[in-house]
């Protein structure tokens, strides 16, 4: 099995369904014998450029370990899900389990606000 990093950009009107979508994708990965090493919800962020006149979107990121068949199923589901505006799947050499830069920056911002 190989390691992958998956980033999803979800339509802002579908933000309420993000939890359900992630549960469905996690179930697909784990039923085929894969592992989820990291799962992050970055929330709503501004897009670098508008997509279909949408200026903000909901960002999600996962680091997983799965086989090619599972990855193909996930990619197929991303492609035909109207809520997913864009997706990016990157192959990694090893499992990444620590928090991403986006999450560490978010935590630092919260600490500065508290002071």
N, C-alpha and C positions, 0 to 999 in steps of 0.2 A: 504494500500500500504506500501511496505517496502523500506528501503533505501539501496543502493548498491554502492560500489566503483568498477569501471571497469578500468582495465589497459590493454592496447593493445600494442603489439610489431608488427610493420608493416615492411614489406620488404623494404629495402632502395631504391630499384628501383621504388617502388610505392609511394614514398614520395610526388610526385606531385598530386596524387589522394587522399591524406589524407583529404583535405577539403570536397571533394565530399562524401567520406565515412562517415565522421562525420555528414554531413547534412542529409544523408540517415538514420543514426542511431538516430539522434535527432528527425527526422520526425516520425520514428517508435515509439519512446517513447512518444512524445507529442500527437500523434493522438489517442493513447489508454488511454489518461488522465494522463500520468505521467509528472514529472517535472525534469528538469536538474538544479541541484544546483551549480555545478562547472564543468568547462571544461578546461583542460589544454593541451597544446602541448609542450612537453618537448624537442622536436627536435631529432636530431640524436645523439645517444650515443653508446659507446662500449658495446657489450654484455659481460656478465660474462663468457660465454663459446660459442664457435662457434655453430651455428645452420645451417646445410647444407652448410658448408664452408662460412658462412656469419659472419662477425666480428662486423658490425655496424648495427643498426636498428633505426627506427623512433618510439619514445614512445609517447603514448597518455593516458590521464587519465580523467575519468568523474565520478562525484558523481550524482547519479540519484535516483528518487523515482518512482517506478512502481510496477505493479502487476506481478504475476507469469507468466501469459500468455505472457506478453511483454518480460520478462526476457528470457523465453524459445525461443522466436523468435530471440532475439538478440544473444543468445548463438548458435542457429542454423546458423545464418548468419556468425558469427565469425568462426565457424567450417568449413564452406564450402567456405570461401573467401580465395583464394590463397595468397593474400597480407598479411593477418594476420598470422604471424608466431606463436605467443603465445597470449593467453588472460587469464586474471585472474579476477574473479568476487567474491567480498567479501561482505558479508552482514554486514551492520552497524546499530547501534542502533538509530542514529539520523542523520539528514542532516548535512553535512560538507560543509560550504560555503567559508571559508577562504582559502588563498593560501597554497599550500602544501610546504613541506620542499624543494622539488626540485625547485620550483619557487622562494622561498625566497632566496635560495642559489644562484640562477641565478641572481637575482636582486642585491645581495650583491657583486657578482663578477663584475657586471657592474659598481657599485659605486666605487669599488677599482680601476678599470681601468681608470675611469675619473679623479681620484685624481692625 
